[in-house]
Amino acid sequence: EAQALSDGERRKQISVRGIAGLGDVAEVRKSFNRHLHFTLVKDRNVATPRDYYFALAHTVRDHLVGRWIRTQQHYYERDPKRIYYLSLEFYMGRTLQNTMVNLGLQNACDEAIYQLGLDLEELEEIEDDAGLGNGGLGRLAACFLDSMATLGLAAYGYGIRYEFGIFNQKIVDGWQVEEADDWLRYGNPWEKARPEYMIPVHFYGRVEHTPDGVKWIDTQVVLAMPYDTPVPGYKNNTVNTMRLWSAKAPNDFNLQEFNMGDYIEAVLDRNLAENISRVLYPNDNFFEGKELRLKQEYFVVAATLQDIIRRFKSSKFGCRDPVRTCFETFPDKVAIQLNDTHPALSIPELMRILVDVEKVDWDKAWEITKKTCAYTNHTVLPEALERWPVSMFEKLLPRHLEIIYALNQMHLDHVAALYPGDIDRLRRMSVIEEGDCKRINMAHLCVIGSHAVNGVARIHSDIVKNSVFKDFHELEPEKFQNKTNGITPRRWLLLCNPGLAEIIAEKIGEGFITDLSQLKKLLDFIDNETFIRDVAKVKQENKLKFAAYLEEQYKVKINPQSMFDVQVKRIHEYKRQLLNCLHAITLYNRIRCNPSKSFVPRTIMIGGKAAPGYHMAKMIIKLITSIGEVINNDPYVGDKLKVIFLENYRVSLAEKVIPAADLSQQISTAGTEASGTGNMKFMVNGALTIGTMDGANVEMAEEAGEENLFIFGMRVEDVEAMDQKGYNAREFYESLPELRQAIDQISSGFFSPRDPGCFKDVVNMLMYHDRFKVFADYEAYIKCQGQVDQLFMDPREWTRKVIRNIACSGKFSSDRTITEYAREIWGVEPSPTAIPPPNLPRN
């Protein structure tokens, strides 16, 4: 019978956390006490748990500094090609434990903190998540930074230091309520402000064409202040930099504006400039054309490009060849990766700098720009594509609008020459969309301005080539690539599931941590009774621990023997949390119908945030909580079935729930989820997947064997066929009695007795305008869930499938993904050798 481990057992058990030498432990204690005294100005009598967290954070940070300085020095001396990953989101989560893991300090810190009479895990819980992202796109950027450092690439993440990240979600009376995420309230020990590298960014103004070139004048200036966060590689002494920009008003802001009369007003108006970096837009897969958002996009691009060019020029070899234009070698020294279209302004901005400022010839500048930039597409949903009104551009970025028009003209001339008379093709391929409101299609700008365009899973890259950018693919097929997403095994296995990492290391050694394909070796142990038992035991311990957490935090008691059936991701119609709800209701009705029959007990957990302006997503949350209210309080059900909404899903909660999951739900309509990355996290952590053939699920099924996942429902071809003939939800409603019963219950107010009409919008959507065809997959889904139940009743067979899944998850490491980007897009080789540690003299 599995028990949650005591602290002492847990500490002894884990060798993959680094060996705690006595010297290290004494050193950590000494440093901790010194920081408590000198940095926090506290003694043990008045120090709070938060003080202890900060003392430890500063202690661990001290171990990064030497390596950080040394790494940057190393890059300056070797002058490798630099990789710049531009993203408006970096969903980093917590930093303390990740830093200890990557520096091999975890055991030393654990022991030192234990000797000081404190509990490491308790201190780790005090840290606020850095929630500078919405979901997959922002978390992917964070995993990529970890892999780039681990692979020894000279890489930099560039983004915005939002004062307020993704909102905290509270559930009040079953509804989502947002509150501001004041993550910097107590200060951030992991960042270092760099005021000496402050950079001016220009907005508004007008363009003047003069004999000596083009001038953008009468602009408003906002300063970009950089904050650097260290990004340590795994035990290789490499520490890269994530540089986030914060907006500052210049000191003469609004004072030069002849309103000396109102000095106070002018100083208060500084907030207007500084609002640029105030808050993250909380939309996932949805475009909201707000001027402040366009300002954010230009702000990060303009500051970053000036920084890139400054570094290029000051590098030892930046201008070693005075014969040609200095910028000839730029694409050999700089790669810019655009994480979706959000940083697309990099393309016209680089053109503006090269042509207007550096006086490079237009065609040469265009060649340099294309060779430097590459674009990653993250979604095929039309409502997510960025299409900015020309009128907004004209006002905010007049020179960039001119440049975009010129680039588009050049592009369309090229297309017209190849396809004479094909006017519709020109319309389809233009960067400018004509119509009542002229718009700039940022995806088209990215495609023409990049030398490589990639999707994020094979099926998605095929859709990109065959539908979204079909015309562009016909024009330049060699430009289009696939780079299937991955996740970092440091955070998503070692850090969040040390018990599993430990039993894996016992069997195959520690090499898998930096080469996840080695998990294949576990196939040899698929029939090993000890290993089967150990894997099941680790899962049970993780479930007990998560059950205890839920009870402590949210006062909900769950049955740890039940199947933990988990769907955690942003709430969106295309992700089909509603299909999950219909299954929960169906199970409930079957239990009510047949109370004496034996059921496989389940705890269905659904978690995720809804964009504050997305009405249907908020209704879906209310429906989930309402269904839970009824089911969880029905005495006939007992602990056969529970429905739990996991409040405030975020990186740090994912690290707790994923290792405890038995079943992972990945049930988007085929062709809508570009990749998914949560699916990979569940796979490597020993959950089985129920899912559609969508995104990376397709490749997961290919790696593990389709019979080792629970695959159901329409394929992309079936969805297309149904679109052709027309989807009629009512047909399914009429012909499937259990579906009809569930819908009638939602509709009649069975789940909302105090407000019977509460869910009329949801039912109306499902019946008459459901773009994502929930009913069409209902029957196959319910049947597939029956197969899940069958297998769960045979724990040995279930665990053997789990082992096979873990063994086949190696492809989904972000190390593999980044190695492919490096070789096939950036033209650099990962460097496997560690750089010398800071305590050794150089050379």
Secondary structure, DSSP 8 states (H G I E B T S, - for coil): ------HHHHHHH-STT----HHHHHHHHHHHHHIIIIIS---TTT--HHHHHHHHHHHHHHHHHHHHHHHHHHHHHH---EEEEE-S-EEEE--HHHHHHHHT-HHHHHHHHHHTT--HHHHHTTS--EEE--SHHHHHHHHHHHHHHHTT--EEEEEE--SB-S-EEEEETTEEEEE---TTTT--TT-EE-GGG-EEEEES-EEEEETTEEEEES-EEEEEEEEEEEEE-SSSS-EEEEEEEEEE--TTTTTSSS-GGGHHHHHHTHHHHHGGGTB----SS-----HHHHHHHHHHHHHHHHHHHHHHHHSTTTT---SS-GGGGHHHHEEEEEESSTTTTHHHHHHHIIIIIS---HHHHHHHHHHHEEEE-----GGGS-EEEHHHHHHH-HHHHHHHHHHHHHHHHHHHHHSTT-HHHHHHH-SEE-SSS-EEEHHHHHHHH-SEEEESSHHHHHHIIIIITHHHHHH-GGGEEE----B-HIIIIIIT-HHHHHHHHHHH-SGGGT-GGGGGGGGGGTT-HHHHHHHHHHHHHHHHHHHHHHHHHH-----TTSEEEEEES---GGGTHHHHHHHHHHHHHHHHH-TTS----EEEEEE----TT-HHHHHHHHHHHHHHHHHHT-TTTTTSEEEEEETT--HHHHHHHGGG-SEEEE---TTS-S--SHHHHHHHTT-EEEE-S-TTHHHHHHHH-GGGSEE-S--HHHHHHHHHH---HHHHHHH-HHHHHHHHHHHHTTT-TTSTTTTHHHHHHHHH--TT-HHHHHHHHHHHHHHHHHHHTSHHHHHHHHHHHHHT-GGGBHHHHHHHHIIIII------S----TTS---
